[in-house]
Each structure stands twice: as structure tokens, then as C-alpha cells.
């Protein structure tokens, strides 16, 4: 594996790529959490809410570790361990910030 498969370079800065062995549905779920967590950082900063800021940053870190973008280098870890770590990160994120309900039942509040 060459460096192009491990790193993404943007404006001269090197960023670790997402683990390519992770299933697409798992990557999508983790990236959804990552986007929502990143979106929560700015308002928490603006409001001066240190507790909300710490919680949002924790979620960002969990998602990035699940994707293999932080923590141990994914290419140095066994694939089964990487998959287990990603799934555990998603479970933790789902507990901290459950995904939004979608579909016909999402708006049903009578139930």
C-alpha cells in the first residue's frame, strides 16, 4: 500500500484517509454522526457552553476514530479489530446522539 492510499493532502497538510476496508453503510453512518457533531461545535463555541462543546468534540473524535482517521494507524491494525472498533464507535455515537428518525413514522407523534 502506498502513501496515496493512506493520506490525503489538502493545501500541503496531510490528513489520514478513512479505512478503505470498512463497509460503506458503516462509513455512511459514521460520517453522518461526524457531520452532525461538527455542526454542533460552532454553536457551542458561540454560546460559551463548555459542556456542549466538550460533548460535540467527543462525538467528532469518536466518529473520526471509528473511521480510522484518528487513533492507531488503520494499516497497522488487523482488519477484524478495525471493524470491531468502528462498530463500537457507532454504537457509542448512537447512544450519545441517536440518528434522526426518517420515513412515514417520523412525524407520527400520536403513537
C-alpha positions in Angstrom: 0.0 0.0 0.0 1.4 3.4 -0.9 1.0 6.7 0.8 -1.7 7.9 -1.6 -4.0 5.2 -0.2 -3.2 6.2 3.4 -3.1 10.0 3.2 -5.0 12.9 1.6 -3.0 16.1 1.1 -5.0 19.4 1.1 -3.2 22.7 1.0 0.0 21.0 1.9 -1.5 19.4 5.0 -1.6 15.7 5.3 -4.9 14.0 6.6 -5.4 10.3 7.2 -7.9 8.7 4.9 -10.8 6.7 6.0 -10.1 3.0 6.4 -11.0 1.5 3.0 -11.9 -1.9 4.4 -14.9 -0.6 6.3 -18.3 -1.4 4.8 -20.0 1.5 3.0 -23.1 1.5 5.3 -20.9 1.8 8.4 -18.8 4.6 6.8 -22.0 6.4 5.9 -23.4 6.1 9.4 -20.1 7.3 11.0 -19.9 10.2 8.5 -23.4 11.2 9.3 -22.5 11.4 13.0 -19.3 13.3 12.2 -21.2 15.9 10.2 -23.8 16.4 13.0 -21.1 16.6 15.6 -19.1 19.1 13.6 -22.3 21.2 13.2 -22.7 21.2 17.0 -19.2 22.5 17.7 -19.8 26.1 16.3 -23.0 27.0 18.2 -21.5 25.5 21.4 -18.4 27.7 21.0 -20.5 30.8 20.2 -22.7 30.3 23.2 -19.8 29.7 25.5 -21.3 26.4 26.6 -18.2 24.4 27.6 -20.1 21.3 28.4 -21.9 21.2 25.0 -18.5 22.0 23.3 -16.8 19.1 25.0 -19.7 16.7 24.1 -19.6 17.8 20.5 -15.8 17.4 20.3 -16.1 14.0 21.9 -18.6 12.9 19.2 -16.2 14.3 16.5 -13.4 12.3 18.0 -15.4 9.1 18.3 -16.5 9.3 14.7 -13.0 10.0 13.4 -11.6 7.1 15.4 -14.3 4.9 14.1 -13.4 5.9 10.5 -9.8 5.2 11.2 -8.9 8.9 10.8 -7.6 9.2 14.4 -6.1 6.7 16.8 -3.9 3.9 15.8 -3.0 3.9 12.1 -5.5 1.6 10.5 -3.0 0.0 8.2 -1.1 -1.2 11.3 -4.1 -2.9 12.8 -5.8 -6.3 11.9 -8.9 -5.8 9.7 -11.2 -7.5 12.2 -10.0 -5.2 15.0 -10.6 -2.2 12.8 -14.1 -3.3 12.0 -14.9 -4.0 15.7 -13.6 -0.6 16.7 -15.7 1.1 14.0 -18.8 -0.7 15.1 -18.2 0.1 18.8 -17.7 3.8 17.8 -21.0 3.8 16.0 -22.8 2.2 19.0 -21.3 4.8 21.3 -22.4 7.6 18.9 -25.9 6.2 18.6 -26.1 6.3 22.4 -24.8 9.9 22.7 -26.8 11.3 19.7 -29.4 8.9 18.2 -29.9 9.2 14.5 -32.9 11.2 13.4 -35.9 9.1 12.5 -37.0 9.2 8.9 -39.8 7.8 6.9 -43.6 7.9 7.3 -43.5 7.2 11.1 -41.0 10.1 11.8 -43.8 12.7 12.1 -46.3 10.5 13.9 -46.5 11.8 17.5 -49.8 10.2 18.3 -48.5 6.8 18.8 
